[in-house]
């Protein structure tokens, strides 16, 4: 199935927040003590980040960020991925840059020499595998249109953008500029709604995007219901159907639903082991889906590859796969 110009040297380029994740295993009492809403994502300032970090137990530090995690998944599957995002020239910025390049993704954005420090996300994982995130966006909010490598944007099949960018006016401008350039070059634009609270903050803007500016939409059940202000999942699906060429909605343990026109695919989950941490499940689902999509696979197969990648990541701590996704796909989907 041909969807893209044959001349593109990159499959997917992602623009998102360049973040270093700090994963901490904790309990509900810690969340309550610090006023954290379980399962949510709160934006915090640098002082709050330092306070929480000091109060936390031992943690695992690894490069993260929603779109960056997706690009790592694509690269591990054998796809040609690139990432655009802003870090500072500090220790965490060095960690982020090294980690994403080490898996084969292209990352050329120069580090900032002034301003806020590199973004970090404190991820608290409770015994039920639920994650609660506290994010300091730091240098990632300084991404400006002039920082964009438009040669990458013009040379990709799909430009993948995260809804979190809408929290920063500067990054939002970069987001819109890149999407226009990509579509003018014949590429497609994919969007992740990112988080239910993010949808609440930017519902009107997201609806405008979905209605005509996005080709492939990723969301989870909470986000899609929030977008259309309904408690009924099927009602939300009816409203979003037809707004984009392709819609993929994840539902946790109930699998996912893929829509295109009047077609629907219900995709089951892959139970690959004990549930350890749901961090990155949606990111890796998008990575598997977009890899299949840019390789011309059927939409049902794209959903299966996304579900497989998500099924693997929830069996480990952290959002960067610790096994070969390419080998995993060969073992389960051939």
C-alpha positions in Angstrom: 0.0 0.0 0.0 1.6 3.3 -1.1 0.8 6.3 1.0 3.8 8.6 0.6 6.4 10.0 -1.8 9.1 7.4 -2.5 11.9 10.0 -2.1 11.6 10.5 1.7 14.7 9.5 3.5 13.0 9.5 6.9 9.9 7.6 7.9 8.8 9.6 10.9 10.1 12.9 12.5 8.7 13.8 15.9 8.6 17.2 17.5 8.1 17.1 21.3 9.4 17.8 24.7 12.9 16.5 25.3 12.6 15.2 28.9 14.7 13.0 31.2 12.4 10.7 33.2 13.1 9.9 36.8 11.1 6.7 37.6 10.4 6.0 41.3 8.5 3.1 42.8 6.3 4.3 45.6 2.9 3.9 47.2 -0.4 5.7 47.5 0.5 7.2 50.8 3.4 9.2 49.2 1.0 10.5 46.5 -1.5 11.6 49.2 1.2 13.2 51.3 2.3 15.4 48.4 -1.1 16.2 47.0 -0.6 14.3 43.8 -3.6 13.1 41.8 -3.1 9.4 41.0 -2.8 8.7 37.3 -2.6 12.3 36.3 0.1 14.6 34.8 0.8 17.8 36.7 3.0 20.6 35.4 5.4 21.9 38.1 8.1 24.5 38.4 11.8 24.0 39.0 11.5 24.5 42.8 8.6 21.9 43.1 10.7 19.5 41.0 13.6 19.8 43.4 11.4 19.4 46.4 9.7 16.2 45.1 13.0 14.8 43.9 14.5 15.2 47.3 11.6 13.5 49.0 11.6 10.6 46.6 13.2 7.2 47.1 15.8 5.8 44.7 14.9 6.4 41.0 15.9 5.2 37.6 16.9 8.1 35.3 16.5 7.6 31.6 15.7 9.8 28.6 12.0 10.2 28.0 9.4 12.5 26.6 6.3 11.1 24.8 7.3 11.7 21.2 10.9 10.8 21.8 9.8 7.5 23.3 7.8 6.9 20.1 10.8 7.7 17.9 13.0 5.2 19.9 10.4 2.5 19.3 10.3 3.2 15.5 14.1 3.1 15.4 14.2 -0.1 17.3 11.8 -1.6 14.8 14.1 -0.7 12.0 12.4 2.5 10.9 14.2 5.8 10.0 13.3 8.2 12.8 14.2 11.8 13.7 13.5 14.0 16.7 13.3 17.7 17.2 13.3 19.1 20.7 15.2 21.5 23.0 17.6 20.6 25.8 20.0 22.7 27.8 23.8 22.2 27.7 23.7 20.5 31.1 24.1 17.0 32.5 20.5 16.0 31.8 20.7 17.4 28.3 23.7 15.3 27.6 22.0 12.2 28.8 19.0 12.9 26.6 21.1 13.5 23.5 23.2 10.4 24.0 20.3 8.1 24.6 18.2 9.0 21.6 21.1 9.0 19.2 22.4 5.6 20.6 19.3 3.8 19.3 19.7 5.2 15.8 17.3 8.2 15.8 18.5 11.4 14.3 18.7 14.3 16.7 20.3 17.6 15.5 18.7 20.3 17.6 21.5 22.5 19.2 21.4 22.6 23.0 20.5 25.9 24.5 23.3 27.8 26.3 21.1 30.0 28.4 17.7 29.8 30.0 15.9 27.0 31.9 17.6 23.7 32.5 16.7 20.5 30.7 13.2 19.2 31.3 12.6 16.3 33.6 9.5 14.2 34.6 9.1 12.6 38.0 7.1 9.4 37.4 5.7 7.7 40.5 4.8 4.1 39.9 2.5 2.5 42.5 2.2 -1.3 43.1 -0.9 -1.5 40.8 1.4 -0.3 37.9 -0.4 3.0 37.6 1.9 6.0 37.0 1.6 9.6 38.3 3.7 12.2 36.5 5.0 15.5 37.7 6.7 17.4 34.8 9.0 20.4 34.8 9.2 21.4 31.1 12.3 23.6 31.4 14.3 24.1 28.2 11.8 22.2 26.1 9.4 25.2 26.2 12.1 27.3 24.5 11.7 25.6 21.1 11.0 28.2 18.5 10.2 28.0 14.8 13.8 29.1 13.9 15.1 26.0 15.8 13.3 23.7 13.4 15.4 21.7 10.9 12.9 22.1 8.1 15.0 19.8 5.8 14.0 16.9 8.1 10.4 18.0 8.1 10.3 18.1 4.3 12.0 14.8 4.0 9.7 12.7 6.2 6.7 10.6 5.4 4.9 11.5 8.7 5.5 14.4 11.1 4.4 13.3 14.6 3.4 16.0 17.1 2.5 15.8 20.8 -0.4 17.7 22.4 1.8 18.8 25.3 3.5 21.3 22.9 0.3 23.3 23.1 1.2 24.3 26.7 4.0 26.6 25.3 3.2 29.4 22.9 6.6 29.3 21.4 6.5 25.5 20.8 2.9 25.8 19.5 4.2 28.2 16.8 7.0 25.8 15.9 4.3 23.0 15.8 2.1 24.8 13.3 5.0 25.9 11.1 6.4 22.4 10.8 3.0 20.9 10.1 2.4 23.4 7.2 5.9 22.6 5.7 5.4 18.8 6.0 2.0 18.8 4.3 3.2 21.1 1.5 6.0 18.6 0.8 3.5 15.8 0.5 3.9 14.3 4.0 1.2 13.5 6.6 0.7 15.0 10.1 0.0 12.8 13.1 -1.0 14.1 16.5 -1.1 12.6 20.0 -3.6 14.2 22.3 -1.1 13.3 25.1 -3.2 13.6 28.3 -6.8 14.1 29.4 -5.8 17.3 31.4 -4.0 18.6 28.3 -7.2 18.1 26.3 -9.2 20.0 28.9 -6.8 22.9 28.7 -6.8 23.1 24.9 -10.1 21.5 23.7 -11.1 24.2 21.2 -7.6 24.3 19.6 -7.5 20.5 19.4 -10.9 20.2 17.8 -9.8 22.7 15.2 -6.7 20.6 14.5 -8.6 17.3 14.3 -11.1 18.8 12.0 -9.0 19.2 8.9 -5.3 19.6 9.9 -4.4 16.1 11.2 -4.2 12.9 9.1 -3.5 10.4 11.9 -4.9 10.9 15.4 -3.7 9.0 18.5 -5.7 9.1 21.8 -6.6 7.0 24.7 -10.2 6.5 25.9 -10.0 9.2 28.5 -8.6 11.8 26.1 -11.1 11.1 23.3 -14.1 11.3 25.7 -12.7 14.5 27.1 -12.2 16.0 23.6 -15.9 15.5 22.9 -17.1 16.1 26.5 -18.9 12.8 26.8 -18.8 9.9 29.2 -19.7 7.4 26.5 -16.9 5.9 24.4 -19.0 5.0 21.4 -20.4 8.5 21.2 -16.9 9.9 21.2 -15.9 7.4 18.4 -18.9 8.5 16.3 -18.0 12.2 16.6 -14.3 11.7 15.7 -15.0 9.2 12.9 -14.3 10.9 9.6 -12.5 13.9 11.0 -9.1 12.3 10.2 -7.9 9.7 7.7 -6.9 7.4 10.5 -7.8 7.3 14.2 -6.3 5.0 16.8 -7.7 4.9 20.3 -6.2 2.8 23.1 -8.2 1.4 25.9 -5.7 -0.2 28.3 -6.6 -3.8 29.1 -9.5 -3.7 26.6 -7.1 -3.2 23.6 -7.5 -0.5 21.0 -9.8 0.6 18.2 -8.6 1.8 14.8 -11.0 3.8 12.6 -10.7 4.8 8.9 -13.8 6.1 7.1 -16.5 3.6 7.7 -14.1 0.8 8.7 -13.3 -0.3 12.2 -10.7 -2.7 13.6 -10.9 -3.9 17.2 -7.4 -4.9 18.3 -6.7 -7.1 21.3 -3.8 -6.9 23.8 -0.7 -8.9 23.9 -0.1 -10.4 27.4 3.6 -10.8 27.5 4.2 -10.9 31.2 3.3 -9.4 34.5 2.1 -5.8 34.5 4.9 -3.7 36.0 4.6 -0.1 34.7 2.2 1.5 32.2 4.7 4.4 31.5 5.1 4.7 27.8 2.4 2.3 26.7 0.7 4.8 24.5 4.0 6.1 23.2 5.1 2.6 22.1 1.7 1.8 20.7 2.1 4.9 18.4 5.7 3.8 17.6 4.6 0.4 16.4 1.5 1.7 14.6 3.5 4.5 12.8 6.3 2.1 11.8 3.7 -0.3 10.2 1.9 2.7 8.6 5.0 4.1 7.0 6.0 0.7 5.7 2.6 0.3 3.9 1.1 -2.3 6.2 -2.7 -2.7 6.6 -4.3 -0.7 9.3 -5.2 -3.8 11.2 -1.6 -4.9 11.1 -0.5 -1.5 12.3 -2.8 -1.8 15.3 -1.4 -5.2 16.1 2.2 -4.0 15.9 1.3 -1.0 18.2 -0.4 -3.4 20.7 2.6 -5.7 20.7 5.0 -2.9 21.5 2.7 -1.6 24.2 2.3 -5.1 25.6 6.1 -5.3 25.9 6.7 -2.0 27.5 4.3 -2.5 30.4 6.3 -5.6 31.6 9.3 -3.5 32.5 10.1 -0.3 34.4 10.5 2.7 32.1 9.4 3.7 28.6 12.5 2.6 26.6 12.3 -1.1 25.5 14.8 -3.4 27.1 14.3 -6.1 24.4 14.6 -6.0 20.6 11.3 -4.9 19.3 12.2 -6.1 15.8 12.8 -9.6 17.1 9.6 -9.4 19.2 7.6 -8.5 16.0 9.2 -11.3 14.1 8.3 -13.8 16.8 4.7 -12.8 17.3 3.4 -11.3 14.0 4.8 -13.5 11.3 
